[in-house]
Every structure is written in structure tokens, then in C-alpha cells.
Amino acid sequence: MSLGAHFAELRKRVLLATVGVLVGSVAGWMVFNRVFDQLQRPLLDAAARHNTVITINFSGMTAAIDTRIKVALFIGVFLSSPWWLYQLWAFITPGLNKNERRYSVGFLAASVPLFFSGAALGWIMLPHAVSVLTDFVPDGATNLTDAQAYLSFVMRLMLAFGLAFVLPVVMVGLNMAGLVRARTWARGWRWAIVIAFTFAAVMTPTPDAWTMILVALPICLLYVLALGVSVLHDRRADRRRDTLIAAE
């Protein structure tokens, strides 16, 4: 496939993924109130614990509708995740043969639960993050958190964890497409560990090291599993290639 064809295929897949997110956002718009109640719950719990005012503030005439649109898009990303994850894989599949394209089902079967698992871990970490950050509010003071800033923080947290858990599946996809050999992933294991723990340290602002370790370990484990799958695939591919060479 030529470079121009690759760009055309990328444009097509991005467009289809965007349409999926917009369709999911329609459903997100309709369930906004229930989702928003859950999103602000960590702040309300922190306010009750500190016996002070900690709440979301809409600073402007258009802030409320902007927030509703942002939350709807946020929900749309999660609801349409099977669709845009498929588009990601479909962009890779032109580099695979017919037998390897059958792994598309396995890609989705692994990516979707991993994405939701990572997002769920981010959601679990959210109350801890809010608790730590609100502890810095002085006694007698109030914390009127800007709605846009708070929701951006929550979205980044959940999406970052979700995509971090999907990354090992992308590693396997790149390996099966013949773009990256397993030995390349193996040589980068030290960097993978450093990145995993750095990510965990940044995304878990709690002061204890155990929380950081508990977040980083699943990411490291997924990296090792992806490396193992890539090694097995390379061995099978090498055997097929050697058999074809011998037959010639």
C-alpha cells in the first residue's frame, strides 16, 4: 500500500471512529444528569469529610451547556469504544494476511474489556486523588472547583488508564503486522517499566508508594504478556518463512 493510500485509509478510519463517538454522545446527552451526579460525588464526599464547601462551580453563562456537551462526548467515547477500537485494528489489518486477519475478533475481545478495566481503575483512583488534593484547602476556606477543569481532570484520568491498558494489545497488533519484532519490545523492557511507574506516579497523586506500585504492576504484567504473544508469533512466522525457503 502506497503512502497516499495509507493516509486515505487513516482518514477513513478516523472519520468512522468520529461518527461512532458522536452517535454515542447522543446517548450521553440523555443520561447527563445521572452521570454528572456520580462525577461530582467525590467532591461532595470530600466536603462532608472536611465539613466545608467543596463543590463544582459554573463560571459563565455558557459554562453549563459546555459542560453538558463535554460530558456527553466523554460518555460517547466510552460507549463507542468497541467501534473505534475496531477502526484502529482495521487500519492495521491491510498489513496482515487472511489468516492473521482472523485475529480481529481476538483484538476486540481483548481491547474492549482491557479499556474498560483501565477506565474502572482510573475511576477507583479518582476519590483518592480528590481526597489528597482537597486536603490542601485551608480550614475555613471554600473550594469552588471550575466545572470545566474538574471534568477535564476526570476525563484525562479515566482515558489515560483505559488507553494504557489497551497499549499491550496494540503492541501485539504491530507485531502481527510485521512492523515491530518481539526482540524490539524485549530490548525496551527497562523503558517500559520506567514509563509504567512514571505514569502511575503522575496519575496517582496519593503520597504512599503502595498505590503507585499497585497501579504500575498491572501495566507491567500486560507488557510482559504482550511480549510473550509477540515472541510466539515471531517463532511461527519464522518457521513458515523457513519452510517456504526450503520448499523453493
HELIX and SHEET records of a PDB file:
HELIX    1   1 LEU A    3  MET A   30  1                                  28    
HELIX    2   2 PHE A   32  HIS A   50  1                                  19    
HELIX    3   3 ALA A   63  LEU A   79  1                                  17    
HELIX    4   4 SER A   81  ILE A   92  1                                  12    
HELIX    5   5 THR A   93  GLY A   95  5                                   3    
HELIX    6   6 LYS A   98  ARG A  101  1                                   4    
HELIX    7   7 TYR A  103  THR A  134  1                                  32    
HELIX    8   8 ALA A  147  MET A  176  1                                  30    
HELIX    9   9 ALA A  182  ARG A  187  1                                   6    
HELIX   10  10 TRP A  189  MET A  203  1                                  15    
HELIX   11  11 ALA A  209  ALA A  247  1                                  39    
SHEET    1   A 2 ILE A  54  ASN A  57  0                                        
SHEET    2   A 2 ASN A 143  ASP A 146  1                                        
END                                                                             
